[in-house]
Amino acid sequence: MTAKAAQTSLDVVTERLAGRYAEDKEYGAAVIPMREGVAGDFRTPVIALSGALGFALVLLCINVSYLRRVHLEARRKEIALRVALGAGRLVLMRQLLMDTLLLFAIGAGIGIWLSPLGVRLLLASVPAREIPWLHAQIDATVLLFSLGVTLLAAVLTGLIPALGASRSALVTNLGSGGAVTSTAGVGRRLRGSIIVAQIALALVPLCGAGLLIRSFERLLDVAPGFASEHRLTWALTAPKSRYAGPSEITALAKQIRGESLRIPGVRQVGIAQAIPFSPGARWLQALTRTDPKGIHNFSQLPLVRYTVVTPGYFEAMGISLKAGRYMVDADAHDTQPVVVINEKLARQQFPDEDPLGKQIWIGHAESLPSSSPRTIVGVVGDTHMYALERDADPAAWVPMAQQNLSEDIWRNMFLVADTGIDATSALAPMSQTIRRIDPELAVADVSSMEQRLRDSLWRQRFSSRVLSAFSLAALGIAVLGVFGVTSYLVALRTHEIAVHMAVGARPGDILRMTLRQSFVLVATGIGIGLLASVGLTRVLQGLLFGIKATDSLTFAAVVAIFVISTLVAGLPPAKRAANADPVVALRME
């Protein structure tokens, strides 16, 4: 069943439930594909990366096609002789096309040989737990697709030069010598359009890469709301067979925390149902300031991030206290229920008053009427729970000792330890302490908070790295193309340059003339590329943070890179033209 069909079926079910139960009118159901639910929306980055790869491939085809055209121009006398000796046009085209296919076959073989290394380099920026669903392996489907694209590119690249060479005039080619003259070879407009096209095509992915890199830098500057340095975390699971209810789980957490605090170097320890950038960080609960016994439609209640924690959690995480106090051991099962909220929740629910001492009901919406209100005893700073690019959500934390309902939800816990200077030195003694308390306690996902924070940005890091690699490849191809076309242009204008120098032009004049012509073409390509970038980089808007898809600073930096690169590429041919001996050049003509 497709996602669309499943959504249609669920819509029918929700309509029936709403007709039968009035309180369900505001509820609905949404179908999310498993891959999207686990990894998020990956369609936009895949489109962006595929586009960058497509630009690089088109650039490569243009370059190879132009070089083949130049190469066949140099062989025009040989081709004319074959025609004169009776070679048919189809036979000639087949031979010339096979030369191009052979070049692409060699390149494809090298690419297939290096592809495992490329996959390993790509996966280097992907967390290990994310790799299985990516299916990043080279199988028969991938090979067949790659070979098909290579074959298509080879045919299109080789066919155009072969057609042009097979149409060459027999008498003209036999009558001309082997030297390249200003009247032979590829036309002036074609040469200029090739440079313009290459610059424009290379500029678009490089602008996209620049935007992603700047966006990634902005994300790195975002304060997560907690201290990630020197923090170690463990994922623990308390089995129901030995820890039947809330009191047993609370006793286990208290014992682990007490034993861990005795380890030298460990400054603070806390246990939580969920920690930032962990699998359980998206748990939501309903909240109300008024007595829920008078509420009939619970679907209208606001939802907040809800986490069960022990004393010491905020100190271990380095979450700043803004008002009131943290949780303490005195917040026990038989005392007044308390809650700590973050600044965003305080602003939303208490915009013009002090939240300390106020009471709220928080928990499962349907169970709120039977629950007791909680007194707000502290306000802490906002923390990002699972995405730095999103604003912090309103959140609340309740003491583990006062959590009675739904203990199955928080059997999966996270232990957080502030280890001071060297986090690795506390890893072994902390793990030994957990095993000593309960050897059969399930322990997994041992990681530092720095690693969790770094792993949370893997999609942005992956996209920026891959797009940057393809963009740099496109830039390199474009620079080589400018060098090749400029060199060929200088060769075509040998006689003209020699005449200029013979009538008094200095080498500096020749150098400026050659660079000026290249610069005009480069500037035209940059202008067209910028116009295309303004439209196409909007596809990346969903991947950007803190900048617009038309960021002028990024575009200016990319243009500067192109101007410098292309001028450097055109300098050697221009110097060669300026240093040419006019007597030798005229004699060759």
VOLO-27585 format. One record per residue (C-alpha): residue in one letter; x, y, z. Coordinates in Angstrom, 3 decimals, decimal comma. Each point is the difference from the previous one (the first is absolute). Last residue first. Layout:
BEGIN
type; X; Y; Z
a; X; Y; Z
...
***
This chain:
BEGIN
type; X; Y; Z
e; 51,807; 30,444; -41,480
m; 3,079; -1,610; 1,533
r; 2,171; 2,803; -1,414
l; -2,303; 2,596; 1,547
a; 0,299; -1,642; 3,445
v; 3,781; -0,321; -0,230
v; 0,369; 3,663; -0,907
p; -2,522; 1,095; 2,687
d; 1,923; -1,785; 2,801
a; -2,574; -0,926; 2,682
n; 0,420; 1,404; 3,522
a; -3,403; 1,724; 0,105
a; -1,791; -3,061; -1,404
r; 1,597; -2,291; 2,561
k; -0,870; 2,456; 2,741
a; -3,653; -0,028; -1,121
p; -0,026; -3,801; -0,115
p; 1,419; -0,122; 3,578
l; -2,351; 2,733; 1,362
g; -3,353; -1,451; -1,027
a; -0,209; -2,501; 2,859
v; 1,127; 2,615; 2,538
l; -2,679; 2,351; -1,313
t; -2,541; -2,815; 0,253
s; 0,869; -0,783; 3,605
i; 0,105; 3,636; 1,163
v; -3,313; 0,898; -1,617
f; -1,661; -3,205; 1,148
i; 1,082; 0,348; 3,615
a; -1,120; 3,646; 0,040
v; -3,390; -1,013; -1,427
v; -0,383; -2,617; 2,746
a; 0,835; 2,573; 2,691
a; -2,504; 2,481; -1,449
f; -2,734; -2,670; -0,131
t; 0,605; -0,904; 3,623
l; -0,086; 3,641; 1,098
s; -3,177; 0,656; -2,015
d; -2,036; -2,745; 1,682
t; -2,672; -0,936; -2,549
a; -1,077; -3,253; 1,675
k; -0,329; 1,958; 3,225
i; 2,122; -0,472; 3,105
g; -0,519; -1,093; 3,610
f; -0,599; -3,657; -0,769
l; -0,183; -1,526; -3,445
l; -1,275; -3,458; -0,930
g; -3,588; 1,047; -0,759
q; 1,298; 2,850; -2,154
l; 2,067; -2,392; -2,132
v; -2,474; -0,100; -2,899
r; 0,264; 3,793; -0,017
t; 3,518; -0,594; -1,339
l; -1,478; -0,490; -3,473
g; -1,470; 3,456; -0,568
v; 2,739; 2,278; 1,301
s; 2,577; -2,470; -1,309
a; -1,276; 0,286; -3,579
l; 0,372; 3,794; 0,067
l; 3,432; -0,367; 1,588
g; 1,074; -2,487; -2,661
i; -1,058; 2,329; -2,822
g; 2,046; 2,845; 1,479
i; 2,951; -2,272; 0,754
g; -0,011; -1,315; -3,561
t; 0,016; 3,531; -1,415
a; 2,841; 0,981; 2,354
v; 2,000; -3,054; -1,103
l; -0,504; 0,874; -3,674
v; 1,087; 3,599; 0,564
f; 2,940; -1,199; 2,109
s; 1,288; -2,291; -2,748
q; 0,066; 2,862; -2,516
r; 1,675; 2,292; 2,493
l; 2,592; -2,650; 0,871
t; 1,091; -0,262; -3,640
m; 0,135; 3,764; -0,552
r; 1,771; 0,588; 3,319
l; 2,731; -2,511; -0,812
i; 0,416; 1,314; -3,542
d; 0,384; 3,551; 1,325
g; 2,499; -1,171; 2,622
p; 2,046; -1,744; -2,688
r; 0,314; 3,316; -1,880
a; -1,815; 0,807; -3,225
g; 2,321; 1,652; -2,559
v; -1,160; -0,910; -3,507
a; 1,582; -3,470; 0,141
m; -1,619; -0,702; 3,365
h; -3,481; 0,588; -1,373
v; 0,809; -2,062; -3,119
a; 1,212; -2,904; 2,169
i; -3,172; 0,141; 2,093
e; -2,168; -0,193; -3,133
h; 2,039; -2,908; -1,400
t; -0,174; -1,967; 3,273
r; -3,700; 0,676; 0,467
l; -1,118; -3,632; -0,314
a; 2,694; -1,167; 2,444
v; -1,042; 2,658; 2,525
l; -3,615; -1,150; -0,276
y; 1,061; -3,611; 0,528
s; 1,832; 0,950; 3,175
t; -2,985; 2,057; 1,163
v; -2,355; -2,919; -0,650
g; 2,204; -2,424; 1,925
f; 0,624; 2,295; 2,967
v; -3,654; 0,972; 0,245
g; -0,961; -3,681; -0,130
l; 2,520; -0,879; 2,678
v; -1,537; 2,705; 2,188
a; -3,511; -1,325; -0,706
i; 1,019; -3,559; 0,847
g; 1,605; 1,161; 3,242
l; -3,077; 2,033; 0,931
a; -2,261; -2,973; -0,694
a; 2,195; -2,203; 2,176
l; -0,089; 2,674; 2,692
s; -3,787; -0,038; -0,243
f; -0,196; -3,789; 0,236
a; 2,194; 0,010; 3,117
s; -1,860; 2,957; 1,528
l; -3,349; -1,740; -0,576
v; 1,334; -3,097; 1,734
r; 1,434; 1,917; 2,935
s; -2,969; 2,344; 0,475
s; -2,558; -2,816; -0,193
f; 1,865; -2,272; 2,411
r; 0,623; 2,756; 2,537
q; -3,636; 1,108; -0,118
r; -1,200; -3,586; 0,360
w; 2,574; -0,752; 2,710
l; -1,000; 2,910; 2,199
s; -1,557; -2,082; 2,791
d; 3,120; -2,189; -0,036
r; 2,122; 2,923; 1,220
l; -2,332; 0,708; 2,897
r; -0,061; -3,657; 0,937
q; 3,796; -0,144; -0,273
e; 0,419; 3,063; 2,208
m; -2,468; -1,532; 2,457
s; 2,344; -2,951; 0,319
s; -1,168; -3,465; -0,911
v; -0,942; -3,384; 1,409
d; -2,997; -1,139; -2,034
a; -0,672; -3,130; 2,013
v; -0,376; -1,421; 3,495
a; -2,579; -2,694; 0,827
l; 0,169; -0,789; 3,724
e; 1,021; -3,634; 0,446
p; 3,088; 0,739; 2,085
d; -2,045; 2,201; 2,374
i; 1,779; 2,299; 2,477
r; 3,444; -1,331; -0,924
r; -0,719; 0,379; -3,725
i; -0,962; 3,661; 0,468
t; 3,129; 0,668; 2,072
q; 2,211; -1,699; -2,593
s; -1,421; 2,255; -2,725
m; 0,741; 3,091; 2,104
p; 3,524; -1,240; 0,777
a; 0,734; -0,625; -3,714
l; -1,366; 3,264; -1,400
a; 1,405; 2,333; 2,660
s; 3,438; 0,356; -1,613
t; -1,590; 0,657; -3,408
a; -1,705; 3,186; 1,204
d; 3,214; 1,762; 0,988
i; -0,502; 3,479; 1,506
g; -3,091; -0,227; 2,187
t; -1,978; -3,210; -0,375
d; -3,519; 1,449; -0,005
a; -2,022; -3,198; -0,178
v; -3,308; -0,672; -1,748
l; -1,914; -3,290; 0,366
f; -2,813; -0,448; -2,481
m; -3,138; -1,983; 0,703
n; -2,197; -2,524; -1,789
r; -2,399; -1,156; 2,701
w; -1,497; 3,435; -0,514
i; -2,972; -0,940; -2,147
d; -0,771; -3,147; 1,966
e; -0,525; 2,154; 3,092
s; -3,179; 1,352; -1,553
l; -1,267; 1,702; 3,157
n; 1,726; 0,479; 3,338
q; 2,614; 2,706; -0,578
q; 0,783; 1,723; 3,301
a; 3,330; -1,743; 0,682
m; 1,063; 0,682; -3,588
p; -0,289; 3,725; 0,595
v; -1,803; 1,966; -2,745
w; 1,494; 1,946; -2,914
a; -1,906; 2,409; -2,259
a; 0,606; 1,272; -3,526
p; -1,136; 2,692; -2,413
d; 1,846; -0,716; -3,262
a; 3,416; 1,437; -0,885
d; 0,059; 1,610; -3,423
r; 0,936; -2,237; -2,893
e; 3,348; -0,161; -1,817
l; 1,696; -1,556; 3,022
a; -2,235; -3,055; -0,222
y; -0,746; -2,713; 2,598
m; -0,472; 1,462; 3,477
h; 1,209; 3,551; -0,364
t; 0,115; 1,459; 3,491
d; -1,633; 3,111; 1,454
g; 1,397; 1,210; 3,306
v; -1,417; -1,175; 3,298
v; -2,961; 1,123; 2,123
g; -0,511; -1,527; 3,435
v; -2,510; -0,962; 2,666
i; -3,213; -0,177; -2,052
t; -2,606; -1,755; 2,114
r; -1,639; -3,062; -1,495
p; -3,747; -0,624; -0,010
s; -1,273; -3,436; 0,958
s; -1,292; -2,516; -2,530
s; -3,505; -1,452; -0,439
p; -1,231; 2,707; -2,405
l; 3,350; -0,143; -1,893
s; -0,312; -3,660; -0,976
e; -1,619; 0,608; -3,405
a; 2,625; 2,570; -0,997
h; 2,988; -2,115; 1,061
g; 2,184; 2,160; 2,214
i; 0,164; 3,572; 1,328
w; -2,196; 1,957; 2,377
i; 1,431; 3,375; 0,977
q; 0,555; 1,907; 3,251
k; 1,692; 3,352; 0,583
g; 2,725; 0,284; 2,655
l; 2,540; 1,379; -2,408
p; -1,660; 1,094; -3,265
d; 0,548; 3,728; 0,620
e; -2,513; 1,980; -2,000
d; -0,475; 1,796; -3,308
p; 0,475; -2,763; -2,589
f; -0,801; -2,947; 2,306
q; -1,113; -2,843; -2,291
q; 1,981; 0,798; -3,158
r; 2,940; 1,832; 1,568
a; 0,406; -2,633; 2,713
l; -0,183; -2,767; -2,604
k; 2,781; 1,715; -1,926
e; 2,085; 0,531; 3,112
n; 0,078; -3,677; 0,932
i; -2,099; -1,748; 2,619
v; 0,820; -1,826; 3,239
v; -2,825; -1,955; 1,622
v; -1,121; -0,847; 3,514
p; -2,385; -2,442; 1,663
q; -0,276; 0,816; 3,741
t; 1,624; -2,776; 1,993
d; -0,713; -3,731; 0,404
h; 1,861; -1,164; -3,091
a; 3,093; 2,051; 0,704
d; 1,225; 3,457; -0,996
a; 2,364; 0,069; 3,018
d; 2,745; -1,472; -2,184
v; 0,197; 3,295; -1,857
m; -1,274; 1,439; -3,276
y; 1,533; 3,271; -1,149
r; -0,937; 3,302; 1,551
g; -1,831; 3,268; -0,588
a; 0,917; 2,122; -3,008
k; 2,272; -0,140; -3,049
l; 1,882; -3,251; 0,699
s; 2,419; -0,902; -2,795
i; 0,064; -3,487; -1,511
g; 3,499; -1,463; 0,535
m; -1,164; -3,534; -0,734
a; 1,282; -1,351; 3,313
e; -1,452; 2,982; 1,891
f; -3,381; -0,430; -1,704
y; -0,056; -3,735; 0,763
g; 1,179; 0,241; 3,593
p; -3,353; -0,987; 1,478
t; -1,703; -2,645; -2,113
v; -1,864; 0,542; -3,272
v; -3,334; -0,710; -1,726
t; -0,380; 2,005; -3,209
y; -2,959; 1,696; -1,660
r; 0,325; 2,213; -3,072
v; -3,198; 2,054; -0,131
l; -3,422; -0,344; -1,602
p; -2,685; 2,685; 0,174
l; -3,567; -1,073; 0,867
q; -2,581; 0,194; -2,797
s; -0,163; -3,783; -0,426
f; -1,180; -0,279; 3,619
n; -3,552; 1,001; -0,883
h; -2,203; -0,244; 3,104
i; 2,040; 1,960; 2,546
g; -1,660; 0,689; 3,364
k; 1,860; -2,751; 1,875
p; 3,221; 1,322; -1,544
d; 0,310; 2,747; 2,679
t; 1,642; 2,913; -1,796
r; 3,676; 0,506; -0,828
t; 0,023; -2,738; -2,657
l; 2,603; -2,255; -1,568
a; -0,062; -2,991; -2,350
q; 3,014; -2,261; -0,444
l; 2,599; -0,467; -2,728
w; 2,875; -2,484; -0,395
r; 2,420; 1,080; -2,757
a; 3,305; -0,508; 1,831
g; -0,379; -3,742; 0,304
p; 2,464; -0,962; -2,747
s; 2,742; 2,322; 1,336
f; 1,058; 3,406; -1,317
p; -0,572; 1,685; 3,351
i; -0,624; -2,410; 2,882
a; -2,956; -2,265; 0,663
q; -1,385; -1,900; 2,995
a; 2,682; 1,648; 2,071
i; 2,766; -0,971; 2,413
g; 2,468; 2,416; 1,571
v; 3,625; -0,011; 1,079
q; 2,294; 2,798; 1,176
r; 3,729; 0,614; 0,523
v; 1,480; -3,318; -1,032
g; 3,780; 0,333; 0,423
p; 0,337; -2,817; 2,527
i; -3,016; -2,375; -0,053
r; -2,168; 0,451; 3,089
l; -2,678; 1,869; -1,994
s; -0,564; -3,162; -2,042
e; -1,093; -2,025; 3,046
g; -2,632; 2,558; 1,001
r; -1,339; 0,437; -3,532
i; -0,283; -3,715; -0,617
q; -1,699; -0,529; 3,358
k; -2,500; 2,827; -0,561
a; -0,850; -1,285; -3,490
l; -0,602; -3,503; 1,332
a; -2,180; 1,309; 2,841
t; -2,056; 2,053; -2,474
i; -0,501; -3,054; -2,209
e; -1,113; -2,076; 2,970
s; -2,414; 2,691; 1,230
p; -1,423; 0,591; -3,469
g; -0,954; -3,626; -0,617
a; 1,076; -3,580; -0,622
y; 3,764; 0,355; -0,164
r; 1,286; -3,577; -0,141
s; -2,311; -1,532; -2,624
k; -0,823; 3,439; -1,397
p; 3,479; 0,359; -1,458
a; 1,743; 3,352; 0,704
t; 1,618; 1,248; -3,212
l; 3,030; 2,273; 0,096
a; 1,479; 2,310; -2,655
w; 3,353; 1,435; 1,087
t; 1,247; 3,573; -0,296
l; 3,342; 1,746; 0,512
r; 0,428; 3,762; 0,362
h; 3,480; 1,540; -0,191
e; -1,127; 2,813; -2,318
s; -3,650; 0,030; -1,055
a; -1,161; 2,808; 2,274
f; -3,704; 0,725; -0,411
g; -2,189; 2,546; -1,806
p; 0,977; -1,145; -3,492
a; 1,766; 3,317; -0,804
v; -0,150; 0,461; -3,771
d; 3,395; 0,831; -1,535
l; 0,333; -3,421; -1,634
l; -3,340; 0,599; -1,721
r; 1,279; 3,237; -1,537
e; 3,046; -1,844; -1,348
f; -2,301; -2,592; -1,571
s; -1,988; 2,766; -1,713
r; 3,218; 1,509; -1,343
i; 1,033; -3,402; -1,385
l; -3,454; -0,639; -1,466
l; -0,061; 3,386; -1,727
g; 3,508; -0,476; -1,424
a; -0,938; -3,422; -1,326
g; -3,041; 1,459; -1,757
c; 2,086; 2,784; -1,515
l; 2,497; -2,622; -1,189
p; -2,841; -2,028; -1,498
v; -1,159; 2,998; -2,099
l; 3,406; 1,411; -0,990
a; 1,192; -3,122; -1,819
l; -2,805; 0,131; -2,572
a; 0,448; 3,733; -0,650
i; 3,776; -0,268; -0,343
q; -0,248; -2,975; -2,336
a; -2,679; 1,586; -2,137
v; 1,917; 3,272; -0,422
i; 3,219; -1,807; -0,941
i; -1,849; -2,174; -2,515
s; -1,909; 2,972; -1,389
g; 3,248; 1,806; -0,767
r; 1,467; -2,920; -1,929
l; -3,248; -0,552; -1,879
r; -0,219; 3,661; -0,958
r; 3,566; -0,004; -1,325
g; -0,571; -3,003; -2,199
v; 1,865; -3,275; 0,536
g; 2,956; -0,626; -2,172
a; 1,306; 1,680; -3,085
t; -0,097; 3,642; -1,028
s; 2,390; 1,184; 2,676
t; 2,431; -2,716; -0,902
v; 0,999; -3,270; 1,567
a; 2,956; -1,493; -1,776
g; -0,303; -3,345; -1,771
g; -0,343; 1,475; -3,428
s; -3,154; 0,839; -1,840
g; -0,800; -1,313; -3,486
l; -1,104; -3,440; 1,161
n; -2,342; 1,523; 2,556
t; -1,488; 2,481; -2,462
v; -0,477; -2,584; -2,737
l; -1,773; -2,528; 2,307
a; -2,342; 2,427; 1,739
s; -0,617; -1,127; 3,567
r; -3,330; -1,777; 0,597
s; 1,585; -3,060; 1,668
a; 1,852; 2,230; 2,473
g; -3,143; 1,794; 1,128
l; -1,958; -3,214; 0,440
a; 2,862; -1,559; 1,996
p; 0,265; 3,090; 2,201
i; -3,748; -0,226; 0,804
l; -0,103; -3,782; 0,513
g; 2,848; -0,292; 2,484
t; -1,535; 1,843; 2,928
l; -3,539; -1,298; -0,575
v; 1,228; -3,586; -0,315
a; 2,365; 0,256; 2,978
a; -2,626; 1,636; 2,222
l; -2,512; -2,743; -0,817
l; 2,572; -2,704; 0,674
t; 1,014; 1,573; 3,314
v; -3,650; 0,357; 1,079
g; -0,610; -3,672; -0,835
l; 3,189; -1,111; 1,755
s; -1,011; 1,884; 3,138
f; -3,536; -1,431; -0,070
l; 1,299; -3,519; -0,554
l; 2,532; 0,350; 2,816
v; -2,566; 1,389; 2,455
t; -2,487; -2,746; -0,823
a; 2,658; -2,719; 0,267
d; 1,032; 1,086; 3,474
i; 2,269; 2,699; 1,397
q; -1,052; 0,588; 3,585
a; -1,325; 2,974; 1,917
h; -3,283; -1,535; 1,186
l; -0,697; 3,237; 1,923
w; -2,100; -1,914; 2,555
p; 3,076; -1,860; 1,282
i; 2,293; 3,086; 0,246
e; -1,952; 2,047; 2,568
r; 1,204; -1,888; 3,093
a; 3,644; 0,437; -1,079
p; -0,269; 3,783; -0,165
v; 0,572; 1,383; -3,541
s; 3,001; 2,256; -0,745
a; 2,324; -2,890; -0,915
l; -2,816; -1,487; -2,099
l; 0,963; 2,108; -3,006
l; 3,693; -0,907; 0,247
r; -0,886; -3,678; 0,244
v; -2,232; 0,287; -3,062
g; 2,772; 1,711; -1,963
l; 2,485; -2,735; 0,929
p; -2,467; -2,621; -1,214
s; -0,396; 2,024; -3,263
l; 3,709; 0,050; -0,905
w; -0,071; -3,115; -2,210
i; -3,363; 0,977; -1,462
g; 1,386; 3,461; -0,860
i; 3,152; -1,435; -1,588
g; -2,121; -2,289; -2,157
a; -2,334; 2,851; -0,915
g; 2,953; 2,174; -1,071
i; 1,376; -2,756; -2,216
a; -3,441; -0,549; -1,497
f; -0,419; 3,753; -0,541
l; 3,218; 0,171; -2,006
l; -0,949; -3,100; -2,006
l; -3,431; 1,455; -0,748
t; 1,662; 3,131; -1,374
d; 2,223; -2,005; -2,364
m; -2,997; -2,140; -0,954
l; -1,831; 3,121; -1,140
l; 2,808; 0,866; -2,440
q; -0,087; -3,506; -1,447
r; -3,782; -0,072; -0,280
m; -0,038; 3,460; -1,607
l; 2,488; -1,106; -2,651
v; -1,941; -3,161; -0,771
l; -3,215; 2,009; -0,229
r; 1,615; 2,556; -2,309
g; 1,440; -2,612; -2,341
a; 3,740; -0,424; -0,457
g; 0,857; 0,044; -3,705
l; 3,619; 1,101; -0,248
a; -1,046; 3,648; -0,208
v; -1,940; -0,387; 3,247
r; 3,078; -1,431; 1,681
l; 2,094; 2,860; -1,367
a; -2,484; 2,548; 1,354
i; 0,210; -1,590; 3,457
e; 3,787; 0,225; -0,006
k; -0,168; 3,652; -1,127
r; -2,551; 0,797; 2,751
r; 2,110; -1,571; 2,743
a; 0,676; 3,306; 1,840
e; -3,692; 0,799; -0,307
l; -0,733; -3,441; 1,460
h; 1,992; 0,888; 3,113
v; -1,772; 3,334; 0,307
r; -3,389; -1,697; -0,231
r; 1,084; -2,664; 2,472
l; 1,094; 2,734; 2,396
y; -3,378; 1,702; -0,395
s; -1,902; -3,230; 0,643
v; 2,167; -0,800; 3,016
n; -0,585; 3,436; 1,470
i; -3,738; 0,041; -0,658
c; -0,380; -3,534; 1,388
l; 1,921; 0,909; 3,152
l; -2,119; 3,079; 0,528
v; -3,166; -2,045; -0,441
l; 1,260; -2,523; 2,565
a; 0,913; 2,715; 2,519
f; -3,431; 1,612; -0,389
g; -1,691; -3,382; 0,467
l; 2,021; -0,700; 3,143
a; -1,077; 3,359; 1,420
g; -3,626; -0,764; -0,881
s; 0,209; -3,436; 1,608
l; 1,368; 1,613; 3,157
a; -2,817; 2,544; 0,130
i; -2,700; -2,575; -0,745
v; 1,433; -2,336; 2,649
p; 0,133; 2,879; 2,477
t; -3,688; 0,788; -0,628
r; -1,263; -3,586; 0,132
f; 1,589; -0,940; 3,321
d; -2,979; 0,956; 2,162
g; 0,698; -1,459; 3,416
a; 2,179; -3,001; 0,774
v; -2,181; -2,267; 2,101
g; -3,445; 1,374; -0,835
e; 0,984; 0,623; -3,598
r; 1,209; -3,568; -0,364
m; -3,134; -1,373; 1,675
p; -2,357; 1,974; -2,245
i; -2,189; 2,438; 1,990
v; -3,775; -0,404; 0,028
a; -1,876; 2,631; 2,000
a; -2,980; -0,507; 2,287
g; -2,559; 2,463; 1,305
y; -1,428; 1,421; 3,208
e; -2,247; 3,043; 0,313
k; -3,250; -1,948; -0,261
d; 1,148; -2,633; 2,486
e; -1,911; 1,443; 3,001
a; -3,286; -0,460; -1,843
y; 0,408; -3,766; -0,211
r; -1,992; -1,870; -2,655
g; 0,213; 2,534; -2,824
a; 3,617; 0,797; 0,823
l; 0,818; -3,715; 0,000
r; -1,567; -0,418; -3,440
e; 1,909; 2,993; -1,374
t; 3,226; -1,348; 1,504
v; -0,509; -3,365; -1,749
v; -0,685; 1,610; -3,389
d; 3,101; 2,172; 0,321
l; 1,992; -3,125; 0,850
s; -1,011; -1,644; -3,278
t; 0,986; 3,075; -2,018
q; 3,341; 0,231; 1,807
a; 0,713; -3,659; -0,765
a; -0,746; 0,576; -3,682
k; 2,362; 2,985; -0,109
a; 2,751; -1,870; 1,840
t; -0,209; -2,819; -2,528
m; -1,263; -3,456; 0,852
***
